[in-house]
């Protein structure tokens, strides 16, 4: 498993360590969980953006009619 050094501001490190301890997990596990959640959310946003781009392209004529109507 690769290892990564990450520098946190002191207050963020303390807060993350406290939350990890409260959740009965290591700081490493808590950081991995947070990164996994972030990666999952970003991937979902990219998929949603791609769907919206496709819809916008497929419905360009309708969008143009709406703009003209206003």
C-alpha positions in Angstrom: 0.0 0.0 0.0 1.5 3.4 -0.9 2.1 5.9 1.8 1.5 9.7 1.5 2.6 12.4 3.8 0.0 15.2 4.2 0.5 18.4 6.1 -2.5 19.7 8.0 -2.9 22.9 9.9 -2.7 22.2 13.6 -6.4 22.9 14.2 -7.5 20.6 11.5 -5.2 17.8 12.7 -6.5 18.2 16.2 -10.1 18.1 15.1 -9.6 15.1 12.8 -7.7 13.2 15.5 -10.5 14.0 18.0 -13.2 12.8 15.6 -11.3 9.7 14.7 -10.9 8.9 18.4 -14.6 9.5 19.1 -15.4 7.1 16.2 -13.0 4.5 17.7 -10.8 4.6 14.6 -7.3 5.6 13.7 -6.5 8.9 12.2 -5.3 7.1 9.1 -8.6 5.3 8.8 -10.5 8.5 9.2 -8.5 10.3 6.6 -8.9 7.3 4.2 -12.6 7.4 4.8 -12.7 11.2 4.1 -10.7 10.9 0.9 -12.8 8.0 -0.3 -15.9 10.0 0.3 -14.5 13.0 -1.5 -13.4 10.9 -4.5 -16.8 9.3 -4.7 -18.6 12.7 -4.6 -16.3 14.1 -7.3 -16.9 11.2 -9.6 -20.6 11.5 -9.1 -20.4 15.3 -9.9 -18.5 14.5 -13.1 -21.1 11.9 -14.2 -23.9 14.4 -13.5 -22.1 17.1 -15.5 -21.6 14.7 -18.4 -25.4 13.9 -18.3 -26.3 17.6 -18.2 -23.9 18.3 -21.1 -25.5 15.6 -23.1 -29.0 16.8 -22.4 -28.0 20.4 -23.3 -26.5 19.2 -26.6 -29.5 17.0 -27.4 -32.0 19.8 -26.5 -30.1 22.8 -27.9 -33.0 23.6 -30.3 -35.5 23.7 -27.4 -33.1 25.8 -25.2 -32.8 28.2 -28.2 -36.6 28.5 -28.5 -36.8 29.2 -24.7 -34.2 31.9 -25.0 -36.0 33.4 -28.0 -39.3 33.4 -26.2 -37.9 35.4 -23.2 
